[in-house]
């Protein structure tokens, strides 16, 4: 009897030690809108392959020059999420990390590369059909850093019927003064793939229709506040980050329009150590929103 109990304990311990989440890196979806393959990485929580449970989903976006592997390789995302779930800080969730392709998560303004349309019309339905995720905005959230931070805010607020929550880190949000006064070479490098109509312009000419399509501040100022209020919003930025002014301006714009949100400023810069600290805070915010 004692011997059998001993082996039973060993089996339980062994199963516990072997239990872990699954990372499927650089998976592929064929996009007819873009006429190319879109790569994405997926995080599946422990137990996904042993149950029939359906999970909430978070789309986690990479920054400029990054790809679908960044949050795993540089962000330590798998360990962070595993530990938070184990400690009971967040519920189990599926996390999708698509390659942003430096397109600012928007349609190219000359109409040749509709990345945003692909994201909403192809990627979201594809993921919903392929993985056991719960349907509806209440169980669908989006997050990201830098370019992906701005992308997550913009997509969540523009498509408020799709997303119930957003958590953005060091979002690439700029004041109008920063855009008009910025160095031409750096501006061209950041926007060239998505907004070729802005490349070569200077000063106030940069604030054209294409830029307004990208600008989160413009979206907040012009959209119906009743629609904006349907999305749970969190964003943070380091006090040494070059994006501090834009994020503070976003906080101000949301306050003036009466949109509930959570905004934090912490010690830090535009770096992975900062984002690795932001991720658990943002995911906790998102996980709590799933229960509302």
N, C-alpha and C positions, 0 to 999 in steps of 0.2 A: 504493500500500500504506500509506504513512505517512498519507495523507489519510483513507483508510478507518479506520485505527486512531484518528485524531483524532476522527472523528465517533462512533466506538464509545465512546470515553472520555466524550464529551459526553453521549451517551445514558445511560450508566451513572450519571454524575453527576446528570443530570436526574431519573432515576428515583429516585435516593437522596434528592434534595432533596424530591421530591413525595411520598415515602413517609411516611405519617403515620397515626395512630390516627383513629378515627371516634367522634364523640359524637352520639348520637341523643337529643335532649332532649325531655322531657315526652311520652314515649310513653304509650299508654293500654292498660290491661287492664280489661275489664268484670268486675266482681265480683258474682256472684249472692248471695253471703253478705252483702255490705254494700249490695247494690242501688244501686251507684254505680260510677263510673269511678275507677280507681286510676292515678295518674300515676307514671311512673318514667323515669329517664334511664339510658342504657346507654353504657358505654365498650367499644369494640371495638378490640383492638390492631391495629397495622399488620400487614397480610397477611391479616386475617380474610376479606376479600372476594376474595382471590386464591388461597385454598387450601381444602382439605377437612379441615383440621386441627380437632380438638376441644380445647377449652380448659378449664382449671379456672375456677371462678367465685367471686367475692367479692360479697357483699351489703353495701353501704356505706350506713350509716344516718345521717340528718341529726339535728340537735338540735332542742330545743324552739323553736317559732315558725319553724323552717326548712321547707324543702321539697325536692323532688327535684333542684333546680338548685344548691343551696348548695355542695356539694362542688366543682362546676365553677366557679361564679362567684366564690365567696369563698375556696375552698380551693385553687384552682389545681391541682386533681387531675390534669387531663389532662397538663399539662407535667411534673408530678412523676413520674407513672407512665411517661410516654414516656421521660424521662431515665433512670429506673431500669432500664427494659428495655434501652435502648440501651447502658447501661454494664454490663449483665450482672448487675445486683444482684438482679433478680427475673425470673421467667419470665413469658412472655406470659399474660395472663388476661383474662377478660371480667368487667366490674364493673357491678353493677346497683345503682342508687340510687333506691329507692322513696320516695314522699312519706309521711312518718310521720304527718302529719295531727294532730300533737300528742296522739296516743292512747297514748303511752308504749309502743307496740308490743305492747299487750296487749288482751284482750277487755274491753270496757266491763263493769263489774261488775254492771250491772243487766240484762245480756243483750241490749241493743238494738243493739250495734255490735261484732261479733266480729272486730276487726282482726287479732288473733293467729291465729285460725283461717283468716282470709283469707290471711295471709302463708304459713302452712305448707301449707294444703290447696289453695290456688288459685294464689298467686304462684309458688311454687317449681316446681310442675308446668308452669305456663304458660311460665316462662323456659326450663325444660329442653326443652320442645317447640319453642320459637320460635328458640332460638339453639344453636349447636354447642358445648355445654358437656359436660364429662365428668361422668358420673353417679356417685353415691355420696359418702359423707361425706368420704372421703379427699381429694376434689377440690372440696369445698364449704366455704367459710369465710364468716365474717360479721364486720363491723367497724362502728365508728361513734363519734360524739362526743357527750358529755353525755347527753341523753335517749337518743340512739342508742347511746351507749356502754353504758348500763345495759340497753338493749334488746338489744344484741348479746350481752352476757353472759348475760342471762336466756334468750334464745331458744336460744343455743348449748348452755347447760347443761341446760335443760329438755328440749330436743329433741336430745339427744346422738347419736341415731342418724342425724340429718340433717347435722350440722355437725362437721367434723374440727378446725377451728381458729377462734379468736376473738381479735381485737385491739381493745381498747376504750380510748378516750382520754377523760380527764376524766369518767368514767362517773358518772351521777347516782345514786350509792349513798349512803345516809344511815344514820347510827347511830340506834338507837332514841331515844337522848337528844336528838338533833337533831330528829327528827320530833315528839316530844312537846312540845318547847320552842319550836318554830319559830313565826314570825309567821303568824297565821291567813290574812291576805290573800294572802301569797305562796304559802302551801301550797295554798290553794283554787285559785289561778290555775294552778298547775302540774298539779294532778290532776283538775280539774273535768271535763274531757272523758272521762277514763278511769275515774275512781273517784268518781262523784257521791255514793256512800254515805259518803264521808269528808268531804265538804264540810259545814262547820258543826260538826264535832266538834272537840274540844280534848283536849290532854293524852294520856293513855294510851288514850283511846277511838279515837285515830287508828290504833292498831296493831290494826286489825280484820282480818277475813278478806280483804277486798279489798286492803288494803295488803300483807298477807303474800303474796298472789298476785303482786304486783309486785316484792317485795323480793328482791334477789339474795342478800343475806346469809342470809335465811330459807331460800332454795333450797339454798345451799351447806351450811347446817347440818343440813338434813333429808334431803337426797338421798343415795342409795347412793354412797359414794366410788368404787366400782369403775366406775360409770357416768360420774362426773365426770372420772375419769382418762382417759377415751377422747377428751377434747377438749384440744387444745393451747391454753393460755390465756396471753395477754399483756395487760397493762393498765398505763397510766401516768397520772400526774396532776401538775400543776404545784404547786410548793410555796407559791404564793400563791393557789391556787384554793380557793374556798369548799367544794369537795367533797373536800378533802384527807383529812379525818378518816374519811369513809365508805370511801374507797379504801384507806386504811391498815387499817381494820377488816376489809375484804375480804381483804387480804393475810394478816392474822392468822388469819382464819377458815379460809382455805385451808391455811395452815401447820399449824394445829391438827388438821386433818383429813387431813393428809398428801397433799394434791393438788399435783402439780408445776405450777408456773406461773412466769412472768416478770413482775416488778413493778418499775417504775421511777418515781422522783421526779426531775423536772427543774426548773430555774428557769423560772417562768412562771405565768400566770394562766389564767382561763377565756376565752381569746381565740383568734382565728384564727391569729395568728402562732405560737402554741404548737401548734395542731393541724396546721398545715402542716409543722411539724418532726416531729410524731408520725406522720403518715401514712407516710412512707418507712420508718420503723422498724417499724411495724405490718405493712406489706405485705411487708417482708423476712422477718419472722417467719412470716407466712402462707405466703409462697412456699416457704420452707424446709420447712414442714410438708407441702407437697404431695409432696415427694420422700421422706418418711419411709415 
